[in-house]
C-alpha cells in the first residue's frame, strides 16, 4: 500500500474508515457527535468515507439523517441508561457490573471495559479484511483498544481529549472519601493504559495544543499532530437590541458529569448572585437527561427553565443575551463554546471552558474561576448591551479565523497523505 500511495498525486481520493463510540449526529446530545457529523459531511465531499459506530435505541432513530450523507454507515447496537422498564434496567446493571469487574481484573480504565463489545470488534475486523482503507481513524481513547482488530491500512488515534487529564480533575474535585478513592484508582488506570495504548497507532492526533504537549510529555511520542475541530458559521448574529434582555443560556448533555456539575453550580451559586443585581434575569438550561439534583434546584426558582431537548439550537443562541458555561471538569476542546462564539453571542466561562481554543483573549470572551467573578462578568454584560454586542462580534471573528472548516479539512487531508508517504 505504501508504494502505491507514493506514486499517487497528493490530491487523489482517500478511502477513510472512521470508528466512533457515539453516533455522529448533531442531535446526539454532545459536542463529539456534532464535531464528527460535520467532519464526515465536509470530508466526504472529496473522499470515500465509511463509519462504524455504536448507537443506542434513541440514536438509531437518527440514523436516516446520517445515511443521507455520501458515506457508508454501520451501526452497532449498544444499551445505555434509559428510563425504560425494570427488565432493561436490570440487564444494563448486570452488564455494567461485569464491565466493572473486567476493568478491575485487567487493571484497565472502566470506560475502556465499558466500550468493549464483540460486535464492534467483529465489524472492524471484517471491514478491514474485506476492503482496502488508506486511513482507519479511531475516535476517543476508550476506542483505542480496537486497533487490534484492524487488519490493514494506516491507523490514526484521534483523541477528542487526553483521558488522564479529565480523570485527574474528577479525582481532585471529588469531595467525599469513597468517590475520591475511586476516581484516584481510575486516574491511575488511565495513566498506565493510555500512554501504552497510543504507541500502537501509526499516528496520534489531538484537538488542542495543550493536549498535544501533555501527551508528548507523558508518553515520549516524538510527534502528536494537532487537528482542531471546525465549526459552521451561521448567518450574521442579531444586534443586542434584537436579543431577549437579561436572558442567559447554558447548553450541554446533562447526562455527562462535567455538564451536570456546571449546571448545578450555575443554578445553585452563580445565578442567585446575578439575580441580586438583575432581578429580571432568566436562565435557560438546554440539555438531555437533567439529573434529579439539577431539577430540584431549578424548580425552586421561577427564573430558571430546563429544556431537555431542542431540535434547533441556533434560535436560542440568537435569542439569548449571554452564553454562560461554568465548566470545572472534563478535558479537550469544548465544541459548545466554539458554537456559541460562532453565533456571535457573548460568552462567559472558566479556564476549563476555553482550554485549547486559539485566538481568545479579554477582548472577545470573559473568563473567571470563582462563582462571584463569573456572576460579576455576566452582570457587566447584561448591564452594557453595547459591550456585550462587541464581545460577541469579536468572538465570532476569532472563530472564523481559526476554526473555519475549509482550511481544517485541507490540513487533515494533507496529514493523511503525509502518513501514507512515510
Secondary structure as UniProt FT lines:
FT   HELIX           2..7
FT   TURN            10..11
FT   STRAND          15..20
FT   TURN            26..27
FT   HELIX           31..43
FT   TURN            44..46
FT   STRAND          48..55
FT   HELIX           57..60
FT   TURN            61..62
FT   HELIX           63..67
FT   STRAND          71..77
FT   HELIX           86..106
FT   HELIX           110..114
FT   HELIX           118..130
FT   STRAND          135..139
FT   HELIX           141..149
FT   STRAND          154..159
FT   HELIX           163..173
FT   HELIX           177..198
FT   TURN            199..200
FT   STRAND          203..206
FT   HELIX           209..219
FT   STRAND          225..226
FT   HELIX           240..242
FT   TURN            245..246
FT   STRAND          247..251
FT   TURN            254..255
FT   HELIX           257..265
FT   HELIX           266..270
FT   HELIX           271..277
FT   TURN            279..280
FT   STRAND          282..286
FT   HELIX           292..299
FT   TURN            302..303
FT   STRAND          304..307
FT   HELIX           314..319
FT   STRAND          322..325
FT   HELIX           335..342
FT   TURN            343..344
FT   STRAND          346..349
FT   HELIX           351..354
FT   TURN            355..356
FT   TURN            358..359
FT   TURN            362..364
FT   STRAND          366..367
FT   HELIX           371..383
FT   HELIX           385..403
FT   HELIX           405..421
//
